[in-house]
């Protein structure tokens, strides 16, 4: 991979820090009134998700990370691994629980997810911002209560539990915002 | 850099640009009322700034089209030229115009071409000039007062160390507690700067507006060196921070020609050691000081940042119509 010098640093740049792939979240030049300039970078470790800050002297360089985001279709879970397929090449990859993380709650077969590959191995899975999932279990709906007040838990087909309005019934298909994990509407 | 034809629009809103114009008018009115003369200084010079950590943008000029070209340097501050005017008997003067610094972009606080307000007051020292700066800044920003803290006091207050007495090892150890950086450097000032920019400056936001004065003598630049109340040699230099952002840098100006010459030569030496370009030194400044520059205080203030603060803007790009990426 190429090396990147501090003047090439920018948000989203993927680099290797202490042997692990990281993404730059925020880049700020720091220049004292008198004295040499530094580049202060907020980094996200793409393996662990940890976010922290590191400072570089102007002109320092770091190695780029072979990290690629690619859209893939979710196929199935075999009890241990989650399997995805590139819809163009039909190439398949299997992601473990660490890579999938919380995304497993929103994975529905045939949905397109963004898979982050590091040296061709999946290290994280980002579900679509909105997914439509069926309610498999909830208290019976209250007739007439369509708008105001009150909520109850509902279990969705993926196992996720979300707060929903009282009028929702088992079998309803709901639109969920995966970034917040919140109910949006009936689909 | 690639040119994107779709990106023709300014990054600043028209409302911000109108407010910016009003602030520029307010600055000119402030100095007109105080009888400080507006002067226009050359943006291109045959000499460049000596400071090893400022990089001058070089342009090339031909005396007639087709003639061999030679370098002219875009000013990083009108300081040298203004001091030549002071020595020629100008009295109090200010300059409101563009300054240029290479490599200063990619930040919400920097644009390589920026607007600088610089002014000089014969007969005033650094503390007296701070009063005048406070008058201007409080009226533009609509704030009550500007506090004052010495460099030693802020280090004591936020880090419990004495920046003048602490050893290199102590400064390195303290920095490593707060800042993750892969760096070997035996210059105390590097570590003091890291502590200042990474630890203290963010905390200065608590104070809203504050002058930090009496910098280490090693960071004097073009300020006089004096002795503080504890007998410590310090630079008669100050910086103004508002909401943790550096806004101005000022000095009780060095008037000693020999000392000025030595500092220019020392900067040039440092440049050589660091493998930085050797550019013509402003020897006419030394001659001006020899002829006699009045005892005075001077300050440079970043106008784009002042506008950012007045408007509550997050980024310098919000107050400049066409920042470098769009210029």
Interface residues (C-beta under 8 A of the other chain):
Chain A: X7 X9 X10 X27 X28 X29 X30 X31 X32 X33 X34 X35 X36 X37 X38 X40 X52 X53 X54 X55 X56 X57 X58 X60
Chain B: X51 X53 X103 X104 X105 X106 X107 X108 X109 X110 X179 X180 X181 X182 X183 X189 X190 X193 X194 X196 X197 X198 X219 X221 X239 X246 X249
